[in-house]
C-alpha cells in the first residue's frame, strides 16, 4: 500500500486537538484518561475509526491531507468521543445518546455521525446492481462474494435480491 506522508505540522495539529479535547473530558469527569495512540492507516471511505479495547484512533491519511482543519475539527473529537463513551459507559450504540452527549456536553462539538468530505480520491471501483426500485453500487469485495455464490444482497427499501448489471461496470 502506498502510504501518504503526513507533514509533521499536520500531525502536531492532530495531537493538539486531541489533547485539548482530552483535557475537557478530564476536567468534566475529574478523572485521568490516557492519551490514545494515533495511527494513520485507515482505508476505504471512513475518515477514522476508534479501536475501543486498544485505546487507539486510526485516521485516513489521504482524507486528512485533503481536508486538514475540517478533518481535525470533526474527526478527532468524533473518534475520541467513541473511546470516552466506552470508558465511561461500557459498550453502547456507536452513535447513540451516550456518544452524542459526550460530543456535545463534554467535548463541545456538534454530534455528526458522518463526514461530508469528498471521497473520489479514495473510492474504489464499484459494480452496478439493481433491484425493483433503484440502482446500487457494490464494492469489489461484495461483488466477488456474489460471483462466488457466497452471498446475496437485498435492497433495504423493496427487499428484492440485487442483480448484477453486467454491461455497466465502472
N, C-alpha and C positions, 0 to 999 in steps of 0.2 A: 504494500500500500504506500502510495506517495504521501508522505506527511507534510502538512503545511507548517512552516516555521512561524511561530508566534513571536513577534518582537517583544523584547524584554519590557518595554514601556507598557505594552498592552497586558502582559502577564502581571505587571505591578498594579495596573488599574483594576484587574480582576481581583487580585488579593486585597487591594484597598477596600473595594466594595464588600467583599466577603467579610473582612474584619470589622467594617463599620456595622454591617447588619448583625453579625455575631455579637457585637458589643451591645446592640439594642436588646437582643434576646437575653444576654447575661444580666443586664440591668432589670429587665422586665421580670425575670424569674428569680433574681438574686441567686443565680446558680452559675456554675462554670460549665461551659461546653467546649470540647476540644475543637481545634480548627480542622475542618475536613480536608482531606487530600484532594487536590485538583489534578485531573488527568485530561489531557487534550486529545482524546481518542474516540469521541462519539462519532458514529457513522449514520448514514441514512439522512432523513429529513428532520430528525429531532435535534433541537438546539442543545439539549442537555439531558442528563439522567442522574438521579440521586440513587446511589447504592447504599441502602439503609444499614445493613449489617457491617459493611466495610467502612462506613462513615466516609464516603468519598463522593465527589461530584465529577461526572465526565462531561466535558464540553466539546462541541463540534468546532474544530479549529477553522474550517472554511467559513462557516456562518459567523463565527466570532470575528474573523478578519474582514468580512464583508459588511458587518453591521455594528462594529465596535461598541460605541457608547450605548446604543439602544439595546444591544445584546447584554452588556454588563448590567444595565439598569433593570432589565426584565428577567433575564435567565438566572443570574446569580441568586437573587432573592427567592425566585421560584423554586430552585432546586434546594437551597438551604432550608426553605420552609418545609419541604418534604422530610428532610433529616430531623429538624427540630420537632415537627409534629410526631414523628415516630418516637423520638426520645421522650417526649412529654406524655403521649397518649397511647403508645404502642401501635399496633397495626390498625390503620384507619383507611377509609376510602381515599384514594390518591388525591382527589381534588374536592374532598368533602368539606364539611363545616369546620373541622379542626384545622385543616390546611388553609382554608380561606381566612379563618380567624388569625392564624399565625402570620399570614401575609399582611393582612390589613391592620390588625391591632398591635402586633409585635414588631414586624419589620417595616410597617408603614408604607406599603406598596400596594397598588390595586391588584386584586387577585384575578389574573387572567390565566386561563387553562392552557392556551396555545399561543405560540408566537405568530406573527404576521410577516416574517422575513421572506424575501424572495428566495425560492429554493431551486431554481432552474440549474444552478451550477452544481448542486449535489444530488439532484434527482436522477435515478437510474431509469433504464429502459422499462417501459411498461407494455402490457399486451391488452388489446381491447376485447372485452366480453360484453354480452348483452343479456338482458332478461326481458320480461314483458313490458317494463316501464322505462328503462333507461339504459345507457351505456356505462360500463365500469372499466377501470384500468387496474389490472392485476400486476403485481411485481413479478420479476423473473422467477423468484423462489416459488410463489404461489402458482404461477403458470406451469412451471416444471412439475409440481405436485399433481396438477390436473392431468398433464400429459402422461405421467407415470401411473395414473389411476389411484393415487394415494389420498386424494382429497377432492371434494367438490364444494363449491361455494354457492350460497344462495343470497339473493337480494334481500336486504333488510326491509325494503318497502313492500314489495309484492310477494316475496317468498319463493319466487321461481329460481330454478337452478341456472347459474350463469353459463352461457355458451360462448365459446371462443369464436371471434370473428377473424377467420384465417387470412383474409386479404388485406387487413389494415394494421399490421404490426408497425409500431413507431420506432 
